[in-house]
Amino acid sequence: MKERILMKSSWTGTMVLALMLAGFAPTSANATVVRLEDLDLSKVAQEFGAATANNSVNGKPLTVAKKVYPNGMGSHAKSVLIIQLDKMPVKFHTFVGLDDETLPEIGSAEFKVIGDETELWSSGIMKTGTPAKECTLDVKDVSFLTLVIDPADNGNCYDHANWLDTTFTYDGDKVLKIFSPKKEEPYILTPKTPEKPRINGAKIFGVRPGHAFLYRIPATGKRPMEFDVENLPEGLKLDKETGIITGKLAQKGETIVTFVAKNSLGTDKREFKIVCGDRIALTPPMGWNSWNCFGGNLSEAKARTAAKVMVDSGLINYGYNFLNLDDYWSMKPTSEDKDLLGEERDAAGNICINKRFKDMKALYDYFHSLGLKGGIYSSPGPYTCGRCTASYDHEFLDVKKFEEWGVDYIKYDWCTYTPDMEKTRTRKIDWSKTPLEELAAQYPDFRPNIVPYALMGSILRNANRDIVFSLCQYGNADVWKWGDKVYGNCWRTSGDIDDTWSNIRNIWKKQYELYPYAGPGHWNDPDMLAVGPMGWGNVRPCRLTPSEQYSHYTLWAILNSPLLLGCDLTKLDEFTMNIIANNEVIDINQDTLGQQAKCIKATKREEFWTRNMEDGSIVIAAFNVSESYKTDPLTISVPWNTLGISQKPSRVRDVWRQQDLVSYDEKDCICKDVPVHGVTLLRIWK
């Protein structure tokens, strides 16, 4: 007995007649009609919930613009289902729309029909409440028909989206199937770290005069290890056992020192520049942030554990040195969790920590004792994104408290702030001591966005401690144009990240034109890294394929993005460590020149990115961005002269594999066997 999707009953005849009346005739009156909801929907890949037959993703009747559809599939952006056609002619028909079960105008998504690698139809961006759109296609010579629901620019929040009355009509008895691409197994490219000493990380460090200096020499190799610093300037001291340098520098100036790391197997040396001046964060910050792992379940105990693992795992030896607390360290007055309830501020106006934390100064002292720096999170509004107490109208008090605790980094999130709040401040602000008016004159349309960051940036600028200032404004108001001028050290260029390829690509595409705005002390930030186990409070394996994780980390590295891990550090496996602990990839990110990569070639299948390094070498990243679900890798190439190389290079190195290529083409830079959504990363010397 055939599967019930092969229907040749009177119902089929009725459906065929209906299609013919709509001007959409099958090849014969005895055609097979397959309804989408009768396929194996368990193979549909989507970012929230599960694909549901004849109901919304929340299990309610399929309803678009108040019209109920009895048949179809409820899904959620991003959603991908691949129908294997094997070049069989098919009449495809559907309606699409966002389900009414979300609030009006909240949801937004775009429906696409793709034949192999060619987009056959797009709905354009649709919103909740928009009437369903109809699509009819005569599909021929297509191996895989892919139905995609893409989130719009506002992310995938509430994108409950439906395929309605979806049918495939064709001649013959072929059983249609939803195709599932073969799962890619993790593969290791990076060689094991040698036992001999190797000094890693940045080659430059910025500090302001009179401010606390803290730097731990990042060196891998067998322990015990002894450290030394040649030409260490007056005011600084070295702990030879840990490699931690502390102290203060009184005067502006630059000093070239030499780091020395020695163990029983050998010695390594590395020149290092200490710059005492006006700039900090001369290379992109590296470290860990709590949000992608713990979400709203952060606690002091978890932060201490993460700090210990940062050291014990050896990540600190590659240059990861920030341990940043995200949301949920202050009080949440609307919470049902008693640990989050209490006075939001004391009688003097100082912000209060919740009961999950005991002593913030002791916590940051603990970070510092390990050679780590500690970050914190707040918002210019009265509350954070998680509705915990934030800094509105208490900015000066909060920064003073952060100084007392020993905070080294602040992520300042736009949540709950509105420009009208400037009318209700109780504390008078002397705006002449901020860059606001000058910037408002230069960018009048962006003034409301600039106001809170100009204030906080100015306060931090005058603090008695170096605190890296991270603007979390989701790329609004062209923040890259003015972020540096409000004393920002990095600024978000996009919405929040998650561990899906569609999300990574959406963020990726926003970076093409931003390279002029990055440099030492001021960096574009496409958000935290989404590699390794994470889950925003419910930790699970990363949903990116191994190749996608290589590409994600590579792009962030060559963009000079902050490299802030978001994974559960207690669950690091060999593959994740292979991704995040390749010293040569990190060297690119931490290069003193600080030049962000730019894309020099982009097609539907491939991208070529390049950047210059301080030593005169060139970095090349060749990405396979094909949306084809064929597993065949690509060969990606560009002429050497496109890269500014007039003749065959003297040396070409595969950075992920950490090995020089034995042979390469004289005319073209050729990257062979780049896997689907994967990358080849090369460093080239002329």
DACORBEL-V47951 format. One record per pair of residues at least 12 apart in sequence whose ideal C-beta (glycine too) atoms are under 10 Angstrom apart, sorted by the first residue. I is the first residue (numbers start at 1). GAP is how many residues later the second one is. Records with the same first field share a line. If there is no record, write none. Layout:
# DACORBEL-V47951
I=GAP, GAP
This chain:
# DACORBEL-V47951
2=30, 171, 173
3=31, 35, 36, 172, 173, 174
4=30, 31, 34
5=27, 28, 29, 30, 31, 32, 33, 34, 35, 163, 170, 171, 172
6=26, 27, 28, 32, 166, 167, 168, 169, 170
7=25, 26, 27, 28, 31
8=22, 23, 24, 25, 165
9=24
11=22
12=14, 17, 18, 19, 20, 21, 157
13=16, 17, 18, 20
14=19
15=16, 18, 20, 78, 150, 152, 154
16=12, 13, 14, 15, 16, 17, 75, 153
17=12
18=75, 149
19=12, 14, 72, 74, 117, 148, 150
22=71, 112, 114
23=113
24=67, 68, 69, 112, 113, 114, 143, 145
25=66, 113, 144
26=63, 64, 65, 112, 143, 144, 145
27=62, 63, 64, 111, 142, 143, 144, 145
28=141, 142, 143, 144
30=141, 142
31=59, 60, 138, 139, 140, 141
32=58, 136, 137, 138, 139, 140, 141, 142, 143, 144
33=58, 60, 134, 135, 136, 137
34=49, 56, 132, 133, 134, 135, 136, 140, 141, 142
35=18, 19, 36, 37, 38, 130, 131, 132, 133
36=15, 17, 35, 36, 37, 45, 47, 56, 58, 111, 127, 128, 129, 130, 131, 132, 140, 142
37=14, 15, 16, 17, 18, 25, 33, 34, 35, 36, 37, 126, 127, 128, 129
38=15, 33, 129, 138
39=12, 14, 34, 42, 44, 127, 129, 136, 137, 138, 139
40=41, 136, 137, 138, 140
41=12, 32, 33, 34, 40, 137
42=136, 138
43=37, 38, 39, 134, 135, 136, 137, 138
44=29, 31, 32, 35, 36, 37, 38, 103, 119, 134, 136
45=30, 33, 34, 35, 36, 37, 133, 135, 136, 455, 456, 457, 498
46=29, 30, 31, 32, 33, 34, 35, 103, 110, 113, 115, 454
47=28, 29, 30, 31, 32, 33, 102, 104, 109, 112, 451, 452, 453, 455, 456, 496
48=27, 28, 29, 30, 31, 108, 109, 110, 111, 112
49=25, 26, 27, 30, 111
50=24, 25, 26
51=22, 23, 24, 25, 28, 30, 112, 127
52=20, 21, 22, 23, 24, 110
53=18, 19, 20, 21
54=15, 16, 17, 18, 19, 20
55=17, 18, 19, 44, 107
56=16, 17, 18, 19, 20, 42, 43, 44, 45, 46, 104, 105, 106
57=16, 17, 18, 19, 22, 42, 44, 45, 102, 103, 104, 105
58=16, 18, 41, 43, 44, 102
59=15, 42
60=14, 39, 40, 41, 100
61=13, 38, 39, 40
62=12, 33, 35, 37, 38, 39, 70, 98, 100, 101, 102, 103
63=34, 36, 37, 38, 99, 101
64=31, 32, 33, 34, 35, 36, 62, 64, 65, 66, 67, 68, 69, 97, 98, 100
65=32, 33, 34, 35, 63, 64, 65, 66, 67
66=34, 63, 65
67=28, 30, 33, 64, 65, 97
68=32, 96
69=26, 28, 30, 63, 93, 94, 95, 96
70=94, 95
71=24, 92, 93, 94, 95, 96
72=22, 23, 24, 25, 60, 90, 91, 92, 93, 94
73=21, 74, 88, 89, 90, 91, 93
74=25, 27, 86, 87, 88, 89, 90
75=24, 34, 36, 72, 74, 84, 85, 86, 87, 88
76=23, 31, 33, 73, 75, 80, 82, 83, 84, 85, 86
77=21, 30, 31, 32, 33, 34, 71, 72, 73, 74, 75, 78, 79, 80, 81, 82, 83, 84, 425
78=31, 70, 71, 72, 73, 78, 81, 83, 420, 422, 423, 424, 425, 427, 428
79=30, 32, 68, 69, 70, 71, 72, 77, 80, 82, 84, 423
80=32, 34, 66, 67, 68, 69, 70, 101, 420, 421, 422, 547, 549
81=64, 65, 66, 67, 68, 82, 97, 98, 99
82=32, 61, 62, 63, 64, 65, 66, 95, 96, 97, 98, 99, 547
83=56, 59, 61, 62, 63, 64, 85, 93, 94, 95, 96
84=58, 59, 60, 61, 90, 92, 93, 94, 95, 96, 545
85=30, 31, 54, 55, 56, 57, 58, 59, 60, 83, 85, 89, 91, 92, 94
86=56, 57, 58, 88
87=29, 52, 53, 54, 55, 56, 57
88=51, 52, 53, 54, 55, 57, 80, 82, 83, 84, 86, 88
89=49, 50, 51, 52, 53, 80, 81, 82, 83
90=25, 47, 48, 49, 50, 52, 55, 77, 78, 79, 80, 81, 84, 86
91=45, 46, 47, 48, 76, 77, 78, 79, 80
92=21, 23, 28, 29, 43, 44, 45, 46, 47, 50, 53, 55, 74, 75, 76, 77, 78
93=41, 42, 43, 44, 72, 73, 74, 75, 76
94=17, 19, 27, 29, 38, 39, 40, 41, 42, 43, 53, 68, 69, 70, 71, 72, 73, 74
95=16, 28, 36, 37, 38, 39, 40, 67, 68, 69, 70, 71
96=13, 14, 15, 16, 17, 25, 27, 30, 34, 36, 37, 38, 39, 51, 53, 65, 66, 67, 68, 69, 70
97=12, 14, 26, 29, 30, 31, 32, 33, 34, 35, 36, 64, 65, 66, 67
98=13, 28, 29, 30, 31, 32, 34, 51, 60, 61, 62, 63, 64
99=29, 59, 60, 61, 62, 63, 65
100=28, 29, 60, 62
101=27, 57, 59
102=25, 26, 27, 55, 56, 57, 58, 59
103=25, 26, 55
104=23, 24, 25
105=22, 23, 24, 25, 53
106=21, 22, 23, 48, 51, 52, 53, 54
107=19, 20, 21, 22, 23, 44, 45, 47, 49, 50, 51, 52, 53, 54
108=17, 18, 19, 20, 22, 42, 43, 44, 45, 46, 47, 48, 49, 50, 51, 53
109=14, 16, 17, 18, 19, 39, 40, 41, 42, 43, 45, 47, 49, 50, 51, 52
110=12, 13, 14, 15, 16, 38, 39, 40, 41, 42, 49, 51
111=12, 13, 14, 15, 22, 24, 36, 37, 38, 39, 50, 51, 52
112=12, 23, 34, 35, 36, 37, 38, 515
113=22, 24, 26, 32, 33, 34, 35
114=28, 30, 31, 32, 33, 34, 513, 514, 515
115=22, 24, 25, 26, 27, 28, 29, 30, 31
116=25, 26, 27, 28, 29, 30, 510, 511, 512, 513, 514
117=27, 29, 487, 488, 509, 510, 511, 512, 513
118=24, 486, 510
119=27, 29, 485, 508
120=15, 17, 18, 19, 22, 25, 26
121=12, 14, 15, 16
122=13, 26, 28
123=12, 26, 27, 38
124=28
125=25, 26, 27, 28, 29
126=23, 26, 33, 35
127=25, 27
128=30, 31, 32, 33
132=30, 32, 33
133=31
134=30, 31
135=12, 28, 31
139=29, 31
143=36, 485, 486, 487
144=35, 37, 484, 485, 486
145=23, 31, 34
146=33, 481, 482, 483
147=16, 19, 31
148=354, 479
149=12, 13, 14, 353
150=352, 355, 356
151=344, 349, 351, 352, 355
152=354
153=322, 341, 342, 353, 357
154=320, 341
155=319, 339, 340, 341, 342, 343, 348, 351
156=339, 340, 342, 344, 346, 347, 350
157=338, 339
179=450
180=449
181=364, 447, 448, 449, 450, 495
182=447, 449
183=362, 363
184=360, 361, 362, 363, 364, 447, 491, 492, 493, 494
185=360, 361, 390
186=359, 360, 361, 363, 387, 388, 389, 390, 392, 393
187=359, 360, 363, 388, 391, 488, 491
188=358, 386, 387, 389, 390, 391, 468, 469
189=357, 361, 386, 389, 390, 393, 465, 466, 467, 468, 469, 470, 492
190=360, 384, 385, 387, 388, 389, 390, 391, 392, 393, 394, 395, 465, 466, 467, 468
191=387, 391, 465, 466, 467, 468
192=382, 385, 386
193=27, 28, 29, 121, 124, 125, 384, 388, 389, 390
194=26, 27, 28, 71, 72, 74
195=25, 26, 27, 28, 68, 69, 70, 71
196=24, 25, 26, 65, 66, 67, 68, 69, 70, 71, 72
197=22, 23, 24, 25, 28, 29, 30, 63, 64, 65, 66, 67, 68, 69, 70, 71, 72
198=20, 21, 22, 23, 63, 68, 70, 72, 119, 120, 385
199=18, 19, 20, 21, 22, 28, 44, 59, 60, 61, 62, 69, 70, 71, 72, 73, 118, 384
200=17, 18, 19, 20, 61, 68, 70, 117, 118, 119, 381, 382, 383, 384, 386, 387, 390
201=14, 15, 16, 17, 18, 58, 69, 71, 82, 85, 115, 116, 117, 118, 119, 120, 382, 385, 386, 388, 389
202=13, 16, 70, 71, 80, 81, 82, 84, 117, 119, 384, 385, 387, 388, 389, 390
203=56, 67, 68, 69, 70, 79, 80, 384, 387, 388, 389, 411
204=50, 67, 68, 69, 70, 71, 78, 79, 316, 386, 387, 388, 390, 410
205=40, 52, 67, 68, 69, 70, 71, 75, 76, 77, 78
206=48, 67, 68, 69, 70, 71, 72, 73, 74, 75, 76, 77, 260, 283, 314, 315
207=29, 40, 41, 42, 67, 68, 69, 70, 72, 73, 75, 259
208=40, 41, 44, 67, 68, 69, 70, 71, 72, 253, 255, 256, 257, 258
209=26, 39, 40, 41, 42, 43, 44, 67, 68, 69
210=25, 38, 39, 40, 41, 66, 254, 255
211=37, 38, 65, 69, 252, 253, 254, 255, 256
212=34, 35, 36, 156, 194, 196, 252, 253, 254
213=20, 22, 23, 24, 32, 33, 34, 35, 36, 61, 63, 253
214=30, 31, 32, 33, 107, 153, 154, 157, 158, 159, 192, 194, 252
215=14, 21, 23, 28, 29, 30, 31, 44, 57, 59, 106, 156, 158
216=23, 26, 27, 28, 29, 30, 95, 100, 101, 103, 105, 152, 154, 155, 156, 157
217=12, 21, 22, 25, 26, 27, 28, 42, 43, 44, 53, 55, 100, 102, 154
218=25, 41, 43, 52, 68, 96, 97, 98, 99, 100, 101, 102, 103, 153, 365, 368, 372
219=24, 40, 41, 42, 43, 44, 49, 51, 97, 98, 99
220=41, 48, 94, 97, 98, 361, 363
221=40, 41, 42, 43, 44, 45, 46, 47, 93, 96
222=41, 42, 43, 44
223=18, 40, 41, 91, 94
224=17, 38, 39, 40
225=15, 16, 17, 18, 36, 37, 38, 39, 40, 43, 92
226=14, 15, 17, 34, 35, 36, 37, 41
227=12, 13, 14, 15, 16, 17, 18, 32, 33, 34, 35
228=12, 15, 30, 31, 32, 33, 34, 39, 41
229=14, 16, 28, 29, 30, 31, 43, 45
230=26, 27, 28, 29, 30, 39, 41, 42
231=24, 25, 26, 27, 40, 41, 43
232=13, 15, 23, 25, 26, 27, 42
233=14, 16, 17, 18, 20, 21, 22, 24, 41, 43
234=13, 15, 16, 17, 21
235=12, 13, 14, 15, 16, 41
236=12, 13, 19, 21, 38
238=19, 21
239=132
240=20, 22
242=69, 127, 128, 129
243=16, 17, 18, 73, 74, 128
244=124, 125, 126, 127, 128
245=12, 14, 27, 29, 126
246=122, 125
248=28
249=25, 26, 27, 28
250=26
251=25
252=23, 24, 25, 26
253=21, 22, 23, 24
254=19, 20, 21, 22, 23
255=17, 18, 19, 20, 21
256=15, 16, 17, 18
257=13, 14, 15, 16, 17
258=12, 13, 14
259=12, 13
261=56
273=319
275=245, 246
277=244
278=183, 209, 243
279=210, 241, 242, 243
280=128, 186, 187, 188, 189, 207, 209, 240, 241
281=128, 185, 187, 188, 189, 207, 208, 209, 239, 240, 241, 242, 281
282=207, 237, 238, 239, 240, 308, 310, 312
283=36, 237, 238, 240, 277, 279, 280, 303, 306, 307, 308, 309, 311
284=35, 205, 206, 234, 236, 239, 240, 241, 272, 273, 275, 276, 277, 278, 279, 280, 305, 306, 307, 310, 312
285=34, 35, 36, 37, 39, 88, 90, 123, 124, 183, 185, 204, 205, 238, 240, 276, 277, 278, 279
286=29, 30, 32, 33, 34, 35, 36, 276, 277, 278, 279, 294, 300, 303, 304
287=23, 28, 29, 32, 33, 34, 35, 36, 37, 85, 86, 87, 88, 121, 122, 241, 275, 276, 277, 278
288=15, 18, 19, 21, 22, 27, 32, 33, 34, 35, 36, 84, 87, 240, 241, 275, 276, 277, 278, 279, 281
289=17, 33, 34, 35, 36, 37, 86, 88, 120, 122, 181, 238, 239, 240, 273, 275, 276, 277
290=12, 13, 16, 33, 34, 35, 36, 37, 38, 39, 85, 87, 238, 276
291=33, 34, 35, 36, 37, 86, 94, 95, 120, 205, 206, 236, 237, 243, 245, 246, 273, 275
292=34, 204, 205, 206, 207, 235, 236, 237, 238, 239, 240, 241, 242, 243, 244, 245, 247, 272, 273, 274, 275, 276
293=13, 33, 235, 239, 240, 241, 242, 243, 244, 246, 272, 273, 274, 275, 276, 277, 278
294=12, 31, 32, 33, 34, 240, 241, 242, 243, 244, 245, 272, 274
295=31, 32, 33, 91, 239, 240, 241, 242, 243, 244
296=30, 31, 32, 36, 39, 41, 44, 89, 90, 91, 92, 240, 241
297=31, 40, 59, 239, 240, 241, 242
298=27, 28, 29, 30, 31, 56, 58, 59, 79, 88, 239
299=26, 29, 30, 40, 55, 56, 57, 58, 59
300=25, 29, 53, 54, 55, 56, 57, 58, 59, 60, 62, 63, 66
301=55, 56, 57
302=23, 54, 266, 267, 268
303=20, 21, 22, 26, 53, 54, 60, 61, 63, 64, 71
304=19, 58, 59, 62, 63
305=264, 265
306=17, 18, 19, 61, 66, 259, 262, 263, 264
307=16, 56, 59, 60, 62, 63, 65, 67, 262
308=58, 62, 64, 261, 262
309=259, 260, 261, 262, 263
310=12, 13, 57, 60, 61, 62, 255, 259
311=12, 59, 60, 61
312=58, 257
313=256, 257, 259, 264, 267, 268
314=258, 263, 267
315=250, 254, 257, 262, 265, 266
316=54, 55, 56
317=264, 266
318=245, 259, 262, 263, 264, 265, 267, 268, 272
319=244, 262, 264, 267, 268, 270, 271
320=52, 243, 244, 245, 249, 260, 261, 266
321=46, 49, 50, 51, 52, 87
322=45, 50, 51, 52, 53, 86, 87, 146, 240, 241, 242, 243
323=40, 41, 43, 44, 47, 49, 50, 51, 52, 85, 86, 246
324=49, 50, 51, 52, 53, 83, 84, 85, 86, 87, 144, 146, 204, 238, 240, 241
325=32, 35, 38, 39, 42, 49, 50, 51, 52, 82, 84, 86
326=49, 50, 51, 58, 59, 60, 85, 87, 146, 202, 240
327=50, 51, 52, 56, 57, 58, 59, 60, 61, 63, 84, 86, 88
328=12, 26, 28, 29, 49, 56, 57, 58, 59, 60, 209
329=22, 24, 25, 27, 28, 31, 34, 47, 48, 49, 55, 59, 60
330=12, 14, 15, 21, 22, 23, 24, 27, 46, 47, 48, 53, 54, 56, 58, 59, 60, 61, 68
331=12, 13, 14, 20, 21, 22, 23, 24, 52, 56, 57, 58
332=12, 22, 51, 52, 54, 55, 56, 57
333=50, 54, 55, 56
334=49, 52, 53, 54
335=19, 51, 52, 53
337=17, 18, 19
338=16, 17
339=15, 16, 17, 18
340=14, 15, 16, 46, 47, 48, 49
341=13, 14
342=12, 13, 47
343=46
344=38, 39, 44, 45, 46, 50
345=44, 49, 52, 53
348=49
349=44, 45, 47, 48, 49, 52, 77, 78
350=44, 47, 48, 50, 51, 54
351=27, 37, 38, 39, 40, 43, 46, 47, 50, 51
352=37, 49
353=36, 48, 52
354=34, 35
359=46
360=14, 16, 41, 42, 44, 45, 46, 47
361=40, 43, 44, 45, 46
362=43, 44
363=42, 43
364=12, 38, 40, 41, 42, 43, 44
365=40, 41
366=40
367=39, 40, 41
368=38, 40
372=36
373=33, 34, 35, 36, 93, 94, 95
374=28, 31, 32, 33, 34, 35
375=27, 32, 33, 34, 35, 36, 92, 93, 95, 189
376=22, 25, 26, 29, 31, 32, 33, 34, 35, 36, 91
377=13, 32, 33, 34, 35, 36, 93, 95
378=12, 13, 14, 16, 17, 20, 21, 24, 32, 33, 34, 35, 37, 78, 94
379=12, 13, 32, 33, 34, 35, 36, 37, 38, 73, 93
380=12, 13, 15, 32, 33, 34, 35, 36, 37, 38, 41, 71, 72, 73, 75, 76, 93
381=32, 33, 34, 35, 36, 37, 40, 71
382=12, 33, 34, 35, 39
383=32, 33, 34
384=29, 31, 32
385=28, 29, 30, 31, 87, 111
386=27, 29
387=28, 29
388=27
390=22, 23, 25, 26, 27
391=19, 21, 26, 61, 64, 65, 68
392=24, 25, 26, 29, 30, 32, 33, 60
393=28, 29, 31, 32, 33, 34, 36
394=32, 33
395=17, 30, 32, 34, 57, 60, 61, 63, 64, 65
396=31, 33, 59, 60, 63, 66
397=30
398=12, 58, 61
399=57, 60, 61, 63, 64, 65, 66, 68
400=59, 63, 64
402=57, 58, 61, 63, 65
403=57, 60, 61, 62, 64
404=61
405=60
406=59, 61
407=53, 56, 58, 60, 61
408=57, 58, 59, 60
409=57, 58, 59, 60, 61, 80, 81, 153, 155
410=46, 50, 57, 58, 59, 60, 61, 62, 79
411=57, 58, 59, 60, 61, 79, 81, 114, 117, 153
412=40, 41, 44, 45, 48, 57, 58, 59, 60, 61, 76, 79
413=57, 58, 59, 60, 61, 79
414=35, 38, 39, 57, 58, 59, 60, 62, 63, 65, 78
415=57
417=31, 32, 34, 35, 36, 56
418=30
419=28, 29, 30, 32, 33
420=28
421=30, 31
422=26, 29, 30, 33
429=22, 25, 26, 29, 30
430=28
431=20, 23, 24, 27
433=22, 25, 26, 28, 29
434=16, 17, 19, 20, 21, 22, 23, 24, 25, 27, 52, 53
435=15, 18, 19, 22, 23, 26, 47, 50, 51, 52
436=14, 15, 16, 17, 18, 19, 21, 22, 50
437=13, 17
438=16, 44, 47
439=12, 14, 15, 42, 43, 46, 47
440=14, 42
442=39, 40, 43
443=34, 35, 38, 39, 42
445=32, 33
446=30, 31, 32, 33, 35, 36
447=30
448=29
449=22, 24, 27, 28, 29, 30, 33
450=23, 27, 29, 32, 33, 35, 36
451=35
452=19, 21, 34
453=16, 18, 19, 20, 24, 26, 29, 30, 32, 33, 34, 35, 38
454=28, 31, 32, 33, 34
455=31
456=13, 15, 30, 31, 32
457=12, 14, 26, 27, 28, 29, 30, 31, 32
458=28, 29
459=28
460=26, 27, 28, 29
461=25, 26
462=25
466=23
467=22
468=20, 21, 22, 53, 94
469=14, 17, 18, 19, 20, 21, 22, 53
470=13, 18, 19, 20, 21, 22, 53, 55, 92, 94
471=12, 13, 15, 16, 17, 18, 19, 20, 21, 54
472=18, 19, 20, 24, 53, 55
473=15, 18, 19, 20
474=17, 18, 19, 20, 21, 22, 53
475=16, 17, 18, 19, 20, 32, 35, 36, 39, 49, 50, 51, 52
476=16, 17, 18, 19
478=15, 36, 39
479=12, 13, 14, 38, 45, 46
480=12, 13, 33, 34, 35, 36, 37, 38, 42, 43, 44, 45
481=33, 35, 36
482=35
483=34, 39, 40, 41, 42
484=33, 34, 35, 37, 38, 39
485=37
487=34, 35
488=33, 34, 35, 37
489=32, 33, 34, 36, 73
490=28, 31, 32, 33, 34, 35, 70, 71, 72, 74
491=26, 27, 31, 32, 33, 34
492=15, 32, 33, 34, 35, 36
493=14, 17, 18, 21, 24, 25, 30, 31, 32, 33, 34, 66, 68
494=12, 13, 14, 15, 16, 17, 20, 30, 31, 32, 33
495=12, 15, 31, 32
496=31, 32, 40
497=29, 30, 31, 32, 33, 55, 59, 69
498=29, 32, 36, 38, 45, 46, 68
499=30, 31, 32, 33, 34, 35, 36, 41, 42, 43, 44, 45, 49, 50, 53, 67, 68
500=30, 42, 43, 44, 48
501=42, 43, 44, 46, 47, 50, 51, 124, 126, 175, 176
502=125
503=24, 27, 40, 41
504=22, 23, 26, 40, 44, 45, 47, 48, 51, 52, 173
505=43, 46, 47, 120, 122, 172
507=19, 20, 23, 45, 48, 49
508=18, 43, 44, 47, 48, 51, 91, 99, 115, 117
509=90, 93, 116
510=14, 16
511=13, 15, 44, 45, 48, 50, 85, 86, 87, 88, 98
512=86, 87, 90, 95, 97
513=85, 86
514=12, 45, 82, 84
515=44, 45, 80, 81, 82, 83, 84, 94, 96
516=80, 82
517=79
518=41, 42, 43, 76, 77, 78, 79
519=41, 74, 75, 76, 77
520=40, 72, 73, 74, 75
521=73
522=72
523=36, 37, 38, 39, 71, 73
524=35, 36, 37, 38, 72
525=31, 34, 35, 36, 37, 39
526=26, 29, 30, 33, 35, 36
527=29, 34, 35, 37, 39
528=28, 33, 34, 35, 36, 37, 38, 39
529=20, 23, 24, 27, 28, 32, 33, 34, 35, 36, 37, 38, 50, 51
530=12, 13, 14, 18, 19, 22, 23, 26, 35, 36, 37
531=13, 15, 17, 18, 19, 21, 22, 25, 34, 35, 36, 44, 45, 48, 49
532=12, 17, 33, 34, 35, 36, 37, 39, 40, 41, 43, 44, 45, 47, 48
533=33, 34, 35, 36, 37, 38, 39, 40, 43
534=31, 32, 33, 34, 37
535=31, 32, 33
536=30
539=28, 29, 31, 32
540=28, 31
541=30, 32, 35
542=24, 25, 33, 34, 37
544=133
545=130, 131, 132, 133
546=29, 32, 33, 129, 131, 132
547=76, 77, 86, 127, 128, 129, 130, 131, 132
548=127, 128, 129, 130, 131
549=26, 27, 29, 30, 31, 128, 129
550=28, 29, 32, 35, 73, 106, 125, 127, 128, 129, 130, 131
551=56, 70, 72, 73, 74, 123, 124, 126, 127, 128, 130
552=27, 125, 127
553=26, 27, 29, 32, 33, 36, 103, 126, 128
554=25, 28, 31, 34, 35, 43, 55, 65, 67, 68, 69, 101, 102, 124, 125, 126, 127
555=42, 44, 52, 54, 66, 68, 124, 126
556=29, 33
557=25, 27, 28, 29, 30, 31, 32, 33, 34, 40, 62, 64, 98, 124
558=27, 30, 31, 33, 37, 38, 39, 40, 51, 52, 53, 61, 62, 63, 97, 121, 123
559=30, 37, 38, 39, 50, 52, 62
560=28, 29, 30, 31, 33, 34, 35, 36, 37, 51
561=28, 35
562=27
563=17, 22, 23, 26, 27
565=15
567=12, 13
578=78
579=77
582=73, 74, 75, 76, 99
583=72, 75
584=69, 70, 71, 72, 73, 74, 97, 99
585=34, 70, 71, 73, 96, 98
587=26, 32, 68, 96
588=23, 25, 29, 31, 33, 67, 93, 95
591=20, 21, 22, 23, 24, 26, 28
592=21, 22, 23
593=18, 19, 20, 21, 22, 23
594=17, 20
595=16, 17, 18, 19, 24
596=13, 15
597=12, 13, 14, 15, 22, 23, 24
598=12, 13
599=22, 24
600=20, 38, 42, 43
601=21, 35, 36, 37, 41
602=21, 23
603=22, 23, 33
604=21, 22, 23, 24
605=18, 19, 20, 21, 22, 23, 29, 31, 69, 71
606=16, 17, 18, 19, 20, 28, 29, 30, 31, 32, 65, 68
607=14, 15, 16, 17, 18, 29, 72
608=12, 13, 14, 15, 28, 29, 30, 34, 35, 61, 63
609=12, 13, 14, 70, 72
610=12, 28, 32, 33, 34, 59, 72, 74
612=32
613=70, 71, 72
615=68, 70
616=69, 70
617=32, 34, 36, 65, 66, 67, 68, 69
618=22, 25, 26, 27, 31, 34, 51, 64, 65, 66, 67, 68
619=34, 36, 62, 63, 64, 65
620=16, 18, 23, 32, 35, 49, 51, 60, 61, 62, 63, 64
621=34, 50, 58, 59, 60, 61
622=12, 13, 14, 15, 16, 47, 48, 49, 50, 52, 56, 57, 58, 59, 60
623=13, 48, 51, 54, 55, 56, 57, 58
624=12, 47, 49, 50, 51, 52, 53, 54, 55, 56
625=49, 51, 52, 53, 54
626=48, 50, 51
627=49, 50
628=48
629=47
630=46
631=44, 45
632=41, 43, 44
633=38, 39, 40, 41, 42, 43, 45, 47
634=37, 38, 39, 40, 41, 42, 44, 46
635=35, 36, 37, 38, 39, 45
636=33, 34, 35, 36, 37, 38, 43, 44
637=28, 30, 31, 32, 33, 34, 35
638=30, 31, 32, 33
639=26, 28, 29, 30
640=24, 25, 26, 27, 28, 29, 44, 46
641=26, 27
642=26, 27
643=26, 41, 43
644=42
645=24, 39, 40, 41
646=40
647=19, 20, 39
648=16, 17, 18, 19, 38
649=12, 15, 17, 20, 33, 35, 36, 37
650=34, 35, 36
651=13, 32, 33, 34, 35
652=12, 13, 17, 30, 31, 32, 33
653=28, 29, 30, 31, 32
654=17, 26, 27, 28, 29
655=24, 25, 26, 27, 28
656=23, 24, 25, 26
657=23, 24
660=23, 25
661=21, 23
664=18, 20
669=13, 15
